[in-house]
Amino acid sequence: MIKPCVILDGQVINIGPWDYQIQTVEKTPPQFDEDGNLVSEAEYEEVVNNPLPVGAVLEDRDIEQDEDGGFRVVGTVQPESSAQKIARLELELAAAQQKQDLMQSALDDLILGGMI
């Protein structure tokens, strides 16, 4: 699916329309005469509270939805989640511990083998 994306320095920083957080604020209050009659209506203006970052551009990109419901640009690598990183590091640690145990066993065999 094609969606608008905000690109800054070659990186996608937002997928979907940018939320400018536009707020309507009173520019000039209503004016009343001494009898309380309305002389002029209040004037309002829209204020952008979250402008696009300087240098950012809007581009349409092909987007896909991940298994977890998130969106990413087609062809980009999904970043590793914290849970995935923990699981990967636990596997690496277990493999390193197993290797260390094998090396210790081989060293013990050499030491004991030389003493007999």
C-alpha positions, 0 to 999 in steps of 0.5 A: 500500500502506498502511504505518505512518509516524512523523510529527513536526511534520507531516513523515514521518520514518520509513516502516514500523514504528519500530525501538525497538531493544529490548534485554533486560538483566539487572535483578537477577543470580541469587542463590545460597546459601552452598552454591551452590544457586540461591535466586532466578532472575535478573530481566530487563527490556526497555529501549528504546534508540531511543524515538519522538521527543517529539511523534512519532505513528504514522499509517497512510499510503498508500505507493508504491515508487520506481523506485530501490526506495525508499518515499515517501508517495503524492503527495509529490515525490521529492527530487532525488538528488545525481546528478540535481542534478549532471546538472541543474546541468551542463545549466544550466551548458552552456546558460549557456555557450552563451548567453554565447558567442552574446552574445560573438559578437554583441558581436564582430560589433558591434565589428568591424562598426563598425570597417569 
